[in-house]
């Protein structure tokens, strides 16, 4: 598991809703913007016997939310844990955004195939 893998999982899970993504290899992080509104961070932590992936929603430079709607985003050991955390983030973001914004956002981007091409490029060039 590495930050490219985490970034690909985030892009694949969120699809057109996830933009402006990048990896920081020194910090072992993957980052992107969900719904043009929330900065989502994924991080790999190496421990002597295992690797874990954690997620958070950056609210400002010094604060990252790591527990949303009763779901901890910090310790993800496998793909099921990762997807559960990404879903919890999505549910949280949807709950915080007005329905009118979500409707307009989906109308503007949902049918745009160009947004889905980012995953193909990412898979081909970064993995």
C-alpha positions in Angstrom: 0.0 0.0 0.0 1.4 3.4 -1.0 0.0 6.9 -1.5 -0.5 6.2 -5.3 -2.8 3.3 -4.3 -4.7 5.5 -1.8 -5.1 8.3 -4.4 -6.4 5.8 -7.0 -8.9 4.4 -4.5 -10.1 7.9 -3.6 -10.4 8.8 -7.3 -12.1 5.5 -8.2 -14.5 5.7 -5.2 -15.6 9.4 -5.7 -15.3 9.6 -9.5 -16.3 13.0 -11.0 -16.8 14.4 -7.4 -13.1 14.3 -6.7 -10.7 16.8 -8.3 -7.3 18.5 -8.1 -5.7 15.4 -6.7 -1.9 15.0 -6.0 0.6 12.9 -4.0 3.2 14.2 -1.6 5.8 11.4 -1.4 7.8 13.0 1.4 4.7 13.2 3.7 3.2 9.9 2.3 -0.1 11.7 1.6 -2.6 11.8 -1.2 -4.9 14.8 -1.3 -7.8 16.0 -3.4 -11.0 18.2 -3.3 -14.4 16.6 -2.9 -17.5 18.5 -4.3 -15.3 21.5 -5.0 -15.7 22.1 -1.2 -13.8 19.8 1.0 -10.0 19.0 1.0 -9.7 15.2 1.7 -6.3 13.8 2.8 -5.2 10.2 2.8 -2.0 9.2 4.6 0.0 6.0 4.9 1.6 5.2 8.3 4.3 2.6 8.5 4.6 0.6 11.6 7.1 -2.2 12.3 4.7 -5.0 11.2 2.0 -3.4 9.2 0.9 -0.4 7.2 -2.3 1.6 7.9 -4.1 4.2 5.9 -5.9 7.1 7.5 -8.1 9.8 6.1 -9.2 13.3 7.2 -11.1 16.3 6.1 -8.9 19.4 6.3 -10.8 22.4 7.7 -7.8 24.7 7.9 -4.0 24.4 8.0 -4.0 23.2 11.6 -7.1 21.2 11.9 -8.2 17.9 10.2 -11.4 16.1 11.1 -10.7 12.4 11.6 -14.0 11.2 13.0 -17.2 11.9 11.1 -20.7 10.9 12.0 -19.4 8.4 14.6 -16.9 6.8 12.2 -13.1 7.0 12.8 -11.2 7.6 9.6 -7.7 6.8 11.1 -7.1 3.0 11.0 -7.8 1.3 7.7 -6.0 -2.0 7.2 -7.8 -3.3 4.1 -9.9 -2.3 1.1 -13.2 -2.7 3.0 -12.0 -0.4 5.8 -10.8 2.1 3.2 -14.2 2.1 1.3 -16.1 2.4 4.6 -14.1 5.5 5.5 -14.5 7.0 2.1 -18.2 6.4 2.3 -18.4 8.1 5.7 -16.5 11.1 4.3 -19.0 11.3 1.4 -22.0 11.0 3.7 -20.5 13.8 6.0 -19.9 16.1 3.0 -23.3 15.5 1.5 -24.9 16.3 4.9 -23.0 19.6 5.1 -23.8 20.8 1.6 -27.2 22.3 0.6 -29.3 20.1 -1.7 -29.5 23.0 -4.2 -25.7 23.0 -4.5 -25.6 19.2 -4.9 -28.2 19.3 -7.6 -26.4 22.0 -9.5 -23.0 20.2 -9.0 -24.4 16.9 -10.3 -26.0 18.6 -13.2 -22.8 20.4 -14.1 -20.3 17.4 -13.7 -22.1 14.1 -13.5 -22.5 13.6 -17.2 -19.1 15.0 -18.1 -17.0 12.0 -19.3 -13.9 14.2 -19.2 -13.8 14.1 -15.4 -13.6 10.3 -15.4 -10.6 10.3 -17.7 -8.5 11.5 -14.8 -8.5 8.0 -13.4 -7.3 6.4 -16.6 -4.4 8.9 -16.7 -3.6 8.3 -13.1 -3.6 4.5 -13.4 -1.4 4.7 -16.6 1.1 7.2 -15.3 1.4 6.8 -11.5 1.1 3.2 -10.8 
